[in-house]
Amino acid sequence: MPRQVDHAGRRRLIAEAVCELADEHGLEGVSLRDVAARAQVSMGAVQRCFRTKEEMLVFALGHIGEVIGERVQARLVRSPAQSARTALGYAATEVALLREEHRAEARVWLAFVAQAAVSEALATPLRANYAELQEAFARLIAEAHADAGPATGAATEAPAEGGAGSGRPVESLDAHREARTLLALADGLTTHVLIGHLSRQAAQDVLHAHLGRLCE
């Protein structure tokens, strides 16, 4: 009887090999032959899973996104009663890839982002990934803002010097705008830590300070 092949498992194995090679050499160092050797499968097995190198890279990018997403979800599940503010902090910290054990993951992620600038095949799923993260951030920001109470959402400006009255209401929180800002900050901190402009601790301080102001 023919041996059953776990195609889904083999595709994940190949994706992991792609990520290892991208970490070591960048995406320009990823070839089908080298991926096959790293995954310890034949060239034919790689080509049966992926028709082209581009298709393989798109799958590997999705694999990285899934790994990060699963890690965020795992942290949230461990503390189901936590506040939206705490959940937002967990999610933003994971997305920023600031911990030492995620340094290789950060290098691979940025290699894919750089390649996506000249590859629409990679840019399309990357945009979808960012859009999903932005929606999750917006939802948590809105919940955290609501938890903070009416004083945050209905603050008023002080009257102008010499004027009368109680001042006009400040514009209410735009959760989607704040989510875009937070996502851009997290993404930028990944780069700054990776090239040594900021230490991991300094980047964490920046992120936590922003979250503190956002959720006041």
Backbone bond lengths (Angstrom), bond angles and torsions (degrees), N, CA, C in turn:
res aa  C-N    CA-C-N  psi(-1)  N-CA   C-N-CA  omega(-1)  CA-C   N-CA-C  phi
1 M - - - 1.468 - - 1.536 108.59 -
2 P 1.354 117.56 131.91 1.470 119.57 -178.36 1.530 111.73 -60.26
3 R 1.335 114.69 142.31 1.453 119.38 179.69 1.530 110.27 -71.99
4 Q 1.342 116.04 132.29 1.457 121.17 178.91 1.530 110.05 -72.93
5 V 1.313 116.55 134.49 1.451 121.68 179.23 1.530 109.02 -105.42
6 D 1.302 116.25 128.67 1.458 121.81 176.70 1.530 107.60 -83.14
7 H 1.340 116.48 89.80 1.462 120.33 -175.03 1.522 111.69 -65.08
8 A 1.337 117.13 -39.93 1.469 119.85 179.87 1.528 110.24 -63.61
9 G 1.335 115.77 -43.35 1.460 119.74 178.37 1.516 111.88 -64.64
10 R 1.339 116.77 -38.35 1.463 120.01 179.86 1.522 110.62 -67.95
11 R 1.313 117.99 -38.51 1.459 121.04 178.09 1.536 110.58 -63.25
12 R 1.330 116.45 -39.88 1.475 119.65 177.26 1.530 110.40 -65.97
13 L 1.334 116.44 -40.39 1.464 120.84 178.19 1.525 110.75 -60.49
14 I 1.313 116.32 -42.70 1.461 121.17 178.88 1.525 110.41 -66.73
15 A 1.340 116.79 -40.24 1.470 120.60 178.20 1.524 110.42 -61.06
16 E 1.309 117.15 -40.67 1.464 120.79 178.50 1.527 110.70 -65.13
17 A 1.328 116.78 -37.24 1.466 120.57 177.11 1.527 110.16 -65.42
18 V 1.326 117.15 -40.73 1.464 121.34 176.60 1.527 109.98 -58.39
19 C 1.328 116.50 -45.33 1.461 120.84 -178.10 1.523 111.45 -65.20
20 E 1.322 117.39 -39.85 1.461 120.07 178.24 1.525 111.29 -62.56
21 L 1.328 116.11 -43.47 1.469 120.26 -179.51 1.533 111.00 -69.15
22 A 1.340 116.11 -38.74 1.467 119.94 178.23 1.523 110.69 -64.35
23 D 1.328 116.69 -35.91 1.458 120.74 177.84 1.525 110.64 -65.20
24 E 1.311 116.75 -37.99 1.467 121.22 -176.11 1.523 113.21 -81.81
25 H 1.346 116.62 -36.92 1.465 119.54 -170.12 1.527 114.32 -130.56
26 G 1.330 118.25 -0.63 1.455 119.40 -172.14 1.522 109.77 80.03
27 L 1.319 116.50 169.56 1.465 119.23 -177.11 1.520 112.82 -66.42
28 E 1.333 116.47 -24.73 1.470 118.15 177.84 1.526 111.44 -66.18
29 G 1.320 116.66 -18.18 1.465 120.72 178.46 1.510 113.69 -92.45
30 V 1.327 117.13 8.84 1.469 121.34 -178.77 1.523 109.30 -100.51
31 S 1.312 116.17 111.21 1.466 121.36 174.95 1.517 108.64 -121.16
32 L 1.313 116.77 158.90 1.460 120.57 179.41 1.533 110.65 -59.39
33 R 1.326 115.51 -39.63 1.463 119.12 -178.68 1.530 110.95 -64.85
34 D 1.344 116.40 -45.35 1.462 119.62 -179.08 1.529 111.43 -67.59
35 V 1.330 116.23 -36.89 1.465 120.14 177.35 1.518 110.31 -62.97
36 A 1.319 116.59 -44.05 1.467 120.55 179.11 1.527 110.19 -60.24
37 A 1.331 116.73 -43.85 1.462 120.33 -179.59 1.526 110.77 -64.39
38 R 1.350 117.28 -43.43 1.461 120.52 -178.35 1.536 111.13 -67.49
39 A 1.328 116.51 -37.95 1.469 120.55 -179.80 1.525 112.28 -81.05
40 Q 1.345 115.37 -8.26 1.467 121.64 -179.46 1.532 111.37 59.86
41 V 1.332 113.88 45.61 1.457 120.91 173.42 1.519 107.51 -131.22
42 S 1.307 117.12 169.95 1.457 120.29 -179.35 1.529 110.90 -79.99
43 M 1.334 116.29 161.00 1.457 120.69 174.50 1.523 110.11 -59.04
44 G 1.320 115.67 -37.97 1.457 119.85 179.51 1.521 111.64 -62.35
45 A 1.345 116.61 -37.76 1.462 120.11 179.42 1.530 110.67 -64.82
46 V 1.340 116.47 -40.33 1.466 120.03 177.82 1.527 109.95 -63.57
47 Q 1.331 116.73 -43.95 1.459 121.05 -177.01 1.524 112.13 -71.19
48 R 1.321 117.66 -24.89 1.465 119.40 174.68 1.517 111.08 -73.96
49 C 1.328 116.42 -28.74 1.469 120.49 178.41 1.523 111.87 -81.93
50 F 1.342 116.07 -35.76 1.463 120.38 -175.67 1.530 108.91 -137.10
51 R 1.313 115.55 127.33 1.465 119.32 -177.25 1.524 111.97 -71.82
52 T 1.345 116.84 -31.16 1.465 120.98 -177.34 1.529 109.63 -138.27
53 K 1.324 115.59 164.96 1.468 120.34 174.99 1.522 110.50 -63.12
54 E 1.327 116.52 -38.78 1.470 120.61 179.60 1.521 111.25 -60.43
55 E 1.323 116.06 -43.65 1.469 120.02 178.38 1.524 110.37 -62.51
56 M 1.305 117.10 -37.90 1.463 121.59 178.24 1.527 110.95 -65.20
57 L 1.337 116.51 -41.89 1.461 120.17 -179.84 1.526 111.62 -67.51
58 V 1.314 117.17 -38.79 1.466 120.72 177.92 1.527 110.05 -61.96
59 F 1.313 116.62 -42.03 1.467 119.74 178.41 1.518 110.70 -65.33
60 A 1.335 117.02 -41.51 1.472 120.60 -179.68 1.522 110.63 -63.55
61 L 1.332 117.24 -38.88 1.466 120.58 177.24 1.528 110.16 -62.15
62 G 1.324 116.81 -43.91 1.459 120.19 177.16 1.519 111.85 -62.19
63 H 1.324 115.82 -35.91 1.464 120.86 179.12 1.524 110.72 -63.10
64 I 1.334 117.33 -42.87 1.465 120.47 178.79 1.522 110.18 -62.43
65 G 1.334 116.50 -44.81 1.456 120.48 179.04 1.513 112.22 -59.42
66 E 1.331 116.05 -39.54 1.468 120.54 178.95 1.527 111.31 -65.90
67 V 1.322 116.45 -40.97 1.469 120.58 179.89 1.527 110.53 -61.54
68 I 1.330 115.91 -45.66 1.469 119.76 179.67 1.523 110.05 -65.56
69 G 1.335 116.49 -44.10 1.460 120.61 179.48 1.514 112.71 -61.21
70 E 1.320 116.49 -41.20 1.468 120.50 179.01 1.523 110.70 -65.86
71 R 1.322 116.68 -35.21 1.465 119.89 179.31 1.534 110.97 -68.62
72 V 1.326 116.01 -41.10 1.467 119.82 176.16 1.520 110.01 -61.15
73 Q 1.329 115.76 -47.32 1.458 119.89 -178.37 1.514 111.66 -62.77
74 A 1.319 117.19 -38.53 1.464 120.81 179.95 1.520 111.08 -62.80
75 R 1.324 117.17 -39.11 1.467 120.26 179.09 1.524 110.86 -67.24
76 L 1.322 116.25 -36.47 1.462 119.80 -179.12 1.523 110.66 -72.27
77 V 1.313 116.84 -37.62 1.469 120.75 -178.44 1.522 110.81 -67.45
78 R 1.342 116.60 -32.88 1.464 119.46 -179.30 1.528 112.15 -63.47
79 S 1.330 116.88 -25.28 1.470 120.79 -179.48 1.524 109.42 -132.03
80 P 1.338 117.66 71.68 1.467 120.38 -174.06 1.520 114.16 -64.25
81 A 1.337 118.22 -21.74 1.463 120.30 -177.33 1.528 112.75 -92.22
82 Q 1.338 117.23 5.02 1.452 119.86 -176.38 1.526 111.30 -68.04
83 S 1.314 116.02 159.52 1.462 121.14 179.92 1.523 110.23 -74.79
84 A 1.337 115.54 162.61 1.462 120.54 176.71 1.530 110.19 -61.73
85 R 1.334 116.84 -35.07 1.461 120.84 179.16 1.520 111.21 -62.57
86 T 1.332 116.82 -44.48 1.460 120.45 178.62 1.518 110.73 -65.52
87 A 1.325 116.49 -42.51 1.457 120.74 179.07 1.526 110.88 -61.83
88 L 1.323 116.93 -39.65 1.465 121.10 178.49 1.527 110.35 -63.84
89 G 1.324 116.81 -41.39 1.463 120.58 177.96 1.514 111.93 -62.53
90 Y 1.338 116.87 -43.81 1.459 120.75 177.22 1.536 110.50 -59.41
91 A 1.338 115.38 -49.16 1.466 120.07 -175.57 1.522 111.44 -63.00
92 A 1.332 117.12 -45.38 1.466 120.46 -178.58 1.523 111.48 -64.92
93 T 1.322 116.87 -39.12 1.466 120.90 179.29 1.523 111.09 -64.83
94 E 1.328 116.99 -41.43 1.464 120.08 178.94 1.523 110.92 -66.20
95 V 1.331 116.78 -42.71 1.464 120.75 -178.30 1.528 110.79 -64.99
96 A 1.320 117.66 -34.05 1.467 121.13 -179.10 1.526 112.89 -72.32
97 L 1.333 117.84 -16.34 1.473 122.06 176.94 1.532 111.48 55.04
98 L 1.322 116.12 48.81 1.464 120.42 -174.40 1.523 114.22 -88.56
99 R 1.326 117.43 -18.51 1.465 117.96 -176.15 1.534 110.67 -76.05
100 E 1.326 115.65 151.15 1.463 121.16 -177.00 1.519 112.01 -57.53
101 E 1.325 117.44 -38.02 1.467 120.19 -178.27 1.533 112.80 -68.84
102 H 1.331 116.26 -10.32 1.469 120.18 179.42 1.527 111.98 -106.83
103 R 1.331 116.59 10.68 1.468 119.84 -176.86 1.533 111.66 -62.90
104 A 1.328 117.12 -43.09 1.465 119.96 178.85 1.523 110.36 -64.33
105 E 1.317 116.34 -40.36 1.455 121.38 178.27 1.530 110.09 -61.06
106 A 1.332 116.55 -40.66 1.464 120.65 178.79 1.526 110.96 -63.50
107 R 1.332 117.51 -41.81 1.469 120.52 178.67 1.524 110.66 -61.25
108 V 1.327 116.00 -42.97 1.462 120.09 -179.37 1.521 110.48 -66.58
109 W 1.331 116.89 -43.98 1.458 120.77 -179.21 1.529 110.58 -58.86
110 L 1.337 116.95 -45.88 1.462 120.29 -178.69 1.527 111.34 -68.59
111 A 1.324 117.33 -30.67 1.468 119.84 175.65 1.524 110.12 -63.51
112 F 1.322 116.49 -40.20 1.462 120.30 178.26 1.526 111.10 -69.38
113 V 1.331 116.86 -39.98 1.469 120.25 178.93 1.529 110.02 -61.23
114 A 1.325 116.63 -44.22 1.464 120.61 179.28 1.528 110.92 -61.86
115 Q 1.320 116.83 -42.61 1.457 120.27 -179.72 1.524 111.22 -68.62
116 A 1.337 116.15 -32.54 1.470 120.40 -179.88 1.519 111.83 -64.03
117 A 1.350 117.30 -22.98 1.464 120.61 178.52 1.523 111.55 -64.10
118 V 1.332 117.23 -22.17 1.470 120.55 -179.80 1.527 111.52 -122.81
119 S 1.329 117.22 9.89 1.464 121.24 -179.92 1.520 109.78 -134.54
120 E 1.319 116.43 107.34 1.462 120.31 179.64 1.522 111.13 -64.88
121 A 1.324 116.81 -29.89 1.471 119.99 179.11 1.524 111.09 -61.63
122 L 1.338 117.30 -34.62 1.462 121.30 176.60 1.527 111.35 -85.90
123 A 1.329 116.62 -34.14 1.468 119.95 -177.56 1.529 111.39 -64.87
124 T 1.326 117.75 -35.63 1.468 120.62 -177.12 1.528 112.06 -61.76
125 P 1.350 119.84 -54.01 1.469 118.48 177.98 1.519 113.03 -67.40
126 L 1.337 116.77 -28.23 1.462 119.63 178.94 1.529 110.43 -66.79
127 R 1.327 116.55 -41.81 1.469 119.86 176.25 1.522 110.96 -61.79
128 A 1.320 115.98 -40.65 1.463 119.73 179.16 1.525 110.81 -64.17
129 N 1.323 116.09 -38.78 1.455 120.64 178.66 1.529 111.11 -63.87
130 Y 1.326 116.24 -45.81 1.464 120.52 178.92 1.535 110.92 -64.32
131 A 1.321 116.66 -38.59 1.463 120.12 179.79 1.527 110.79 -63.41
132 E 1.327 116.05 -39.90 1.466 120.28 178.89 1.530 111.07 -66.44
133 L 1.325 116.36 -42.67 1.462 120.25 177.31 1.531 110.87 -63.29
134 Q 1.321 116.06 -41.64 1.460 120.28 -179.23 1.531 110.79 -61.96
135 E 1.324 116.90 -41.65 1.460 119.96 178.91 1.523 111.04 -64.64
136 A 1.321 116.52 -40.75 1.468 119.98 178.63 1.531 110.56 -64.34
137 F 1.330 116.66 -43.06 1.464 120.30 177.32 1.525 111.00 -62.30
138 A 1.329 116.91 -43.74 1.473 120.78 -178.27 1.527 110.53 -61.23
139 R 1.320 115.89 -41.23 1.469 119.46 179.85 1.528 110.84 -64.03
140 L 1.323 116.89 -44.68 1.466 120.37 -179.42 1.526 111.37 -68.72
141 I 1.329 116.95 -37.35 1.470 120.30 178.74 1.526 109.94 -63.78
142 A 1.334 116.73 -44.36 1.467 119.97 179.83 1.527 110.62 -62.43
143 E 1.342 116.37 -40.93 1.470 120.08 179.73 1.526 110.81 -67.09
144 A 1.338 116.58 -42.48 1.462 120.16 179.91 1.522 110.59 -64.56
145 H 1.315 116.22 -39.01 1.459 121.08 -179.98 1.530 109.87 -65.83
146 A 1.326 116.49 -41.16 1.462 120.23 178.51 1.526 110.82 -65.97
147 D 1.334 116.61 -38.68 1.471 120.78 179.73 1.524 111.46 -64.63
148 A 1.356 115.84 -27.78 1.455 119.34 -177.30 1.522 112.28 -70.61
149 G 1.336 117.17 -16.16 1.463 120.15 174.93 1.505 113.16 101.00
150 P 1.328 116.84 168.20 1.460 121.87 -175.30 1.508 114.96 -64.33
151 A 1.333 117.04 -21.80 1.468 118.51 -179.05 1.512 111.52 -63.39
152 T 1.372 116.33 -30.36 1.459 119.75 179.72 1.512 111.41 -78.84
153 G 1.320 115.60 -44.92 1.454 119.17 -173.88 1.500 113.23 -79.87
154 A 1.346 119.40 -19.45 1.454 120.40 -176.03 1.517 111.28 -122.71
155 A 1.322 116.27 34.33 1.457 119.69 179.65 1.515 110.13 -65.79
156 T 1.331 116.12 155.12 1.461 119.76 178.22 1.506 109.62 -125.25
157 E 1.308 115.35 153.29 1.455 120.49 176.59 1.519 109.16 -80.12
158 A 1.315 115.94 147.81 1.462 119.78 175.15 1.512 108.81 -68.96
159 P 1.351 117.91 148.92 1.463 119.61 178.39 1.518 110.70 -63.78
160 A 1.318 115.35 152.34 1.459 119.85 178.91 1.523 109.03 -62.60
161 E 1.342 115.18 152.40 1.463 120.17 -177.89 1.525 110.13 -56.43
162 G 1.323 115.46 126.98 1.449 119.98 179.70 1.506 112.89 85.89
163 G 1.362 117.71 -4.32 1.460 119.85 -178.28 1.497 110.71 -94.39
164 A 1.310 115.28 175.47 1.456 121.16 -179.53 1.508 109.25 -119.03
165 G 1.317 115.39 169.72 1.453 119.64 176.57 1.499 111.75 96.11
166 S 1.315 115.31 177.88 1.461 121.47 -174.05 1.510 112.64 -96.05
167 G 1.336 118.51 1.19 1.465 119.63 -178.96 1.508 111.51 88.82
168 R 1.352 116.52 162.24 1.464 119.44 -178.86 1.526 109.79 -94.45
169 P 1.343 117.73 153.60 1.466 119.84 -179.18 1.521 111.74 -62.96
170 V 1.311 115.03 140.02 1.456 120.02 173.70 1.526 108.82 -72.74
171 E 1.324 117.64 146.85 1.456 122.31 178.79 1.529 109.64 -56.61
172 S 1.322 116.15 133.63 1.456 120.04 -178.28 1.524 110.37 -66.98
173 L 1.303 115.58 161.03 1.458 121.61 -177.20 1.525 111.49 -59.61
174 D 1.297 117.30 133.90 1.464 123.44 172.58 1.529 106.49 -101.31
175 A 1.329 115.93 96.12 1.463 120.74 -173.64 1.525 112.06 -61.38
176 H 1.330 117.45 -36.73 1.462 119.44 -178.49 1.528 111.14 -71.14
177 R 1.342 116.95 -38.27 1.463 119.09 176.51 1.527 110.46 -64.13
178 E 1.323 116.48 -43.39 1.467 120.34 179.39 1.531 110.64 -65.83
179 A 1.322 116.74 -34.62 1.465 120.22 178.19 1.524 110.44 -65.93
180 R 1.330 116.53 -40.67 1.470 119.62 176.93 1.528 110.88 -62.31
181 T 1.326 115.24 -41.80 1.463 119.85 179.39 1.527 111.23 -63.21
182 L 1.332 116.30 -45.48 1.461 120.76 -178.61 1.519 111.27 -64.86
183 L 1.327 117.09 -41.28 1.461 120.79 -179.95 1.526 110.45 -64.97
184 A 1.343 116.21 -42.02 1.468 119.70 178.56 1.532 110.79 -65.09
185 L 1.333 116.25 -38.48 1.466 120.02 178.48 1.530 110.29 -64.29
186 A 1.326 116.83 -48.34 1.466 120.75 -179.11 1.528 110.78 -59.47
187 D 1.327 115.59 -43.61 1.462 120.50 -179.67 1.526 110.75 -64.96
188 G 1.344 116.48 -42.23 1.456 119.88 179.50 1.513 112.73 -65.51
189 L 1.324 117.05 -37.48 1.463 120.35 179.29 1.527 110.92 -64.58
190 T 1.323 116.51 -34.44 1.469 119.76 176.06 1.523 110.31 -55.26
191 T 1.320 115.85 -47.56 1.464 121.40 -179.08 1.523 111.59 -66.06
192 H 1.329 116.97 -45.62 1.464 120.85 -175.99 1.535 112.19 -63.32
193 V 1.329 116.06 -36.26 1.463 119.43 177.29 1.525 110.29 -72.57
194 L 1.311 116.45 -40.92 1.459 120.66 -175.41 1.530 111.93 -63.88
195 I 1.327 117.25 -36.59 1.472 119.06 -178.81 1.524 112.08 -91.78
196 G 1.347 116.97 -0.18 1.455 120.37 175.26 1.512 115.36 87.71
197 H 1.330 118.09 9.19 1.466 119.76 177.39 1.529 111.06 -69.97
198 L 1.341 116.58 -36.08 1.458 122.38 176.87 1.523 109.55 -125.40
199 S 1.321 115.97 146.16 1.465 119.27 170.52 1.523 108.11 -75.93
200 R 1.333 116.33 162.75 1.469 119.47 177.26 1.520 110.27 -59.55
201 Q 1.338 117.47 -40.97 1.457 120.16 -178.94 1.529 111.09 -64.82
202 A 1.341 116.54 -41.87 1.464 119.42 179.56 1.527 110.42 -63.24
203 A 1.325 116.29 -40.51 1.460 120.04 179.42 1.533 110.87 -65.55
204 Q 1.319 115.98 -40.69 1.462 119.47 177.47 1.518 110.97 -63.70
205 D 1.326 117.29 -37.71 1.461 121.07 177.86 1.527 110.79 -63.01
206 V 1.339 116.07 -42.86 1.469 120.46 178.13 1.522 110.51 -61.14
207 L 1.334 116.03 -47.08 1.459 120.72 -178.13 1.528 111.11 -63.45
208 H 1.332 116.87 -46.06 1.461 120.22 -177.72 1.526 111.76 -67.07
209 A 1.343 116.82 -35.14 1.463 119.83 177.30 1.524 110.26 -65.13
210 H 1.321 116.29 -41.20 1.467 119.71 178.89 1.525 110.70 -64.68
211 L 1.329 116.00 -44.09 1.462 119.83 179.43 1.527 110.79 -62.62
212 G 1.329 116.30 -38.36 1.452 120.28 179.06 1.512 111.93 -61.47
213 R 1.361 116.51 -44.61 1.467 119.93 178.78 1.519 111.04 -67.91
214 L 1.318 115.41 -37.32 1.470 120.08 -176.94 1.530 111.45 -65.73
215 C 1.324 116.26 -36.79 1.474 120.70 -173.74 1.521 113.23 -100.44
216 E 1.314 118.18 13.31 1.473 120.41 179.54 1.529 110.72 -65.25
